[in-house]
Amino acid sequence: MTNHDNESERLSANMFSSILIMLFAGALATVIFDFWGPSLSPLLGFAELSTIKLPRTMIEVIFGTVPTGTPELIHYITGLILYPLGWLFVVLPMRKAIMPSLHWSITAVVYGIVLWVFALYVVAHLIIGLPPFIGFTETTWVALIGHILYALVFAWGAQTRSFK
């Protein structure tokens, strides 16, 4: 076996490991987001955040009908794959270029705020046509906390599994 073969195997194993870490951290973060919005938030006296209302409305606006299970699928693809890819390919390179010594938790809070802006301004307002940030209702702030929790839990999961 040549050095090239060993290097190729090591890269393949590293990529597979990184994908598993990303899926693990994304799944854990999605569970926390799903626990916060519909369950814990109303239990604490705050608004209930539906985890599929936004994807359902987006599909309805774009396609006119909502096939069964599609909003849930979009929600899980977003939490397991898309948001983690944003962390990996946008957030981490920016952090390394701008402030490499910045603690991962601060970076995660900023990323959570960016995810919140994306969901409640880009998706809810620009795509669906709702008021920006859903009119700054109580749901807006529950969503902010949810997205920050998501980002913190994802970053923690990725960090503790050496996904840097």
Secondary structure by P-SEA (a helix, b strand, c coil): ccaaaaaaaaaaaaaaaaaaaaaaaaaaaaaaaaacccccccccccccccccaaaaaaaaaaccccccaaaaaaaaaaaacaaaaaaaccaaaaaaaccccccaaaaaaaaaaaaaaaaacccccccccccccccccaaaaaaaaaaaaaaaaaaaaaaaaccc
